[in-house]
Structure formats: structure tokens, C-alpha cells
Amino acid sequence: DCERCQCHGEDKRTAILYTLLSQNLTHSRGGRSPTHQRCLCHQRRTVCLRTPHVTCQAASNVLVKTVNFMKNLPSFHLLPREDQLLLLDSCWVPLFLLGLVQEMVTFEVMETPAPSMLKKILLDGQSKWQEPERTQPTLAAVRRLQCCLNSFWSLDLSPKEFAYLKGAVLFNPDVPGLKASLYIESLQREAQRALQEVLQPLHPEDQGRFARILLIASTLKSIPPALITDLFFRPVIGNADIVALVAEMLYETTGRQPAP
């Protein structure tokens, strides 16, 4: 349950104190509108990993396997370089999440303390010499992520199902700006057809499994890349660009030259 919001609580003294501090902070920032100030209860609901060393290591291992999956697909490397980068940028999160499911990576989060309003006021004049504060995932966003992962675990996919589903997710012809969209669409249809064919001997009694897998897979697109980056990788890579790092892993470690 959500905690009582201090800025609209029944405690008049707390509300007055919050209003005074907020106004002070607003004036010190040059008259920024109070509507842009985040509610304290939302700040208290930000979370971080409970065991970051363990979970970040597991997530890094999954990311390496995700890159290896793309690296070992000749059809992917036959695409123009621009298309490879567009697909990488669009699909690395869904592929990574499928990897979390396949590797059975579980994690717990804990709430991070809200930054002190007084500290913000005192340090506001020094902010231009300090690095910007990193964003923290919210508990609600993490719960949506865990719900999505639980939906996949309930499917109990086989290794072949994972492989063909990853192909169907990677070769997404709807990514804007693709040069070889028709070829990519044919690769996606091929992966979906292979997935459907492997389901028949594995689950002959479950006629709706193929549609259910694709439906649940579509929910992966609703998970923001920023959430995945902030939760699993920001503690390790700092402010580095995760997509640039993944691209470097894909190309520099393979020694392959992307198609012109």
C-alpha cells in the first residue's frame, strides 16, 4: 500500500514545513513551478537491488549470452550496418529479458532513502560542480517487470522455444528506418514458423500456446530500456551508454565486418 503523502497529509505542521521548504527550493532554482516538484512519497518509493553485486553479475552474464546469440546469427550479420544497429537499439531489452527468464535470474529490491529536502537546499548552489543525480527505478515499475517475468516462467519454455522466440523478437520489421525491412520481415516469419512447428510435438494438446507465447512476448516492449539500465547496469557502467557498450561487444569481439 502507498504511504501517506506528506505534502497532502493530515499533519498540518508537516504540510506547512514541506510547503516552506519547497518554496525555498523553488526560488533558489529561479522560480521553477511547484508542479514540477516530485512528491515525497514517490521519492520514498524508489528502489535499488538488494544484492547488487550478485544480481549485476548475473545480469552481465545474461547480456553476454544475449550478444552471443546475435553474434552467432549469420542472417543478422548479412543485414546492412544501419539495420543491425537499429535492431540492436530496439531489441536488446526484450532479448535480455528473455535471457533473464531462460537463466532463471531472480532478484529482490529494497527502497532507497529519499534525498533530504534540507540537503537539496544547502547543496543547490554547488550543483553545477557536482555530477547529476542518477535516476532510481520505482517500486511500481519493478513490480511490472517482475510480473512480466513471472508470466514467462509460467510458460516453461524449452530451449528450442526460447531460440526461435528470440529470433522472432530480434527480426522486427516494424522498427522505423530499416533499409531491409522486407528481408527482416521474412526472417521473422521464418522464426515464427519454426516456433510453431516445434510446439506441435512438444505440446500437441495445447493449441493456443503459440498465440499465448507471442502475446506475452509483446509485453516485453512495454518495459522501458531506462528501467533495465538503471536497475541492472548503472551500478556497474556508471553514466556510459549501454547500447554503445553492447554494440562494441558485438562487433569488436567478433572481428566481423558489418555488411556495407
URZI-V85743 format. One line per field, one symbol per residue. phi: phi as a letter, one per 20 degrees, with the letter a starting at -180 (. if undefined). A space follows every 10 residues. Layout:
phi = ???
This chain:
phi = .fffffecff ffffffffff ffffffffen nffffeffff ffffefcbff cfffffffff ffffffffff fedgfffefg gffgfffffe dffgfffffg ffeledbccc feffffffff ffeffeffed fffffdfeff ffffffffff ffffflfegf ffffffffff edfeffnfed ffffffffff ffffffffff ffcfedfeff ffffffffff feefgfffff fddffdemef efffffffff efeemeefff
